[in-house]
Structures are given as structure tokens and as C-alpha cells.
Amino acid sequence: MKILVDTHIFLWMLASPEKISRHKRYELESPANEIFLSAISVAELMIKHSIGKIEIRFDPIDMAQKTGLELLDFSSAEAMVLGTLPFHHKDPFDRMLIAQAMVNQFFIMTEDPKFLHYECRLI
């Protein structure tokens, strides 16, 4: 299974793995699954860091690679889906992750209940 992790899941993987449910940790650790971190999440972290919302003292790309995550670029085809998504969720980063997962038929791992309003596959 191909799984796209939401940004907060990535941060929890690095700093607070106990916040991730046993089921989700199992899926993250299963060798049968491919786990992806989107360029959107990297952008979100860097933007929030630059405006002082969070402090990032590591290279997200380097950490993703060290933890075995694959990096996923954001494409124009994925961006086109944003024009058709209903506005159940106003966070642009999450909307881009949802569109990306839908286009690529990935599961999304998140704790955000707003994702339930979209036709994406959740873990």
C-alpha cells in the first residue's frame, strides 16, 4: 500500500512517535507499504518556520530519507484537482495533500477529521 503522511504525522514520527496509534505505527513499519512525504509538507514546514509559527532545527528532506520515507513532488495534474475539491477544509496544504493522494490513489495517514469529508482513502 502507498501511504502519504500528513505533515503532523511526519513530525510525530520524528519527535513523538507515542502520539501515533498502534495501528498507524504498524502500517508505517510494515515492509509491505511505501511511505511518502510530499513536497507540500516540506513547503508547509519551511513556510511555518519562516513566519515563526514553528521551529525547525533539522533538514526535512534529509530526515525523511533517513527514516525511509520517499519524497513525492507535487504535479500540475494534482494542482488541477484543487479546482474541483469542495471547501470542507480551508487549509491549502491539506487540500493539496488530499488532491495528491486522490490523483495517485494513495492512502493518507492523518489525525485530521476534516479529511473524512473528501473522497480520499484514510488511515
Steps between C-alpha positions, in 0.01 A plus 500: 500500500622853422451740790540877496563634850345827611751753627417449868547123464849564362583724796363242744709229333809706576426643843194334659435153356286418805235736358453267203248221558618140507314427174662794322846413632450146370419637152800734512733215597361235266747414224199439274421873497667791325493816711519842334564854616370763261689807386186677626584396857856624458364832373255521790777442754731754341229768468384452858862509617570821306203681659588377850204267545723197561870447545668252268855407601547227243498447126160341423624346176800343672286374789240353264770309316664384824167367628431313176233728356485561129469859383207588276496806277177693438387501138287721279245219462465486878463879512213484250295290745503793743249675274245224558542431873217625722604737779446272799854585599653841443864412580676523161774256596250233603293559187812445288581178687144378446518578128838328476374187672189489282690534171759239598251271675702508822367464850547803728608455858363782714322577825312792343125420500436750219659254257196275551293740287700419188509199272848397601609179666603553861703317756 
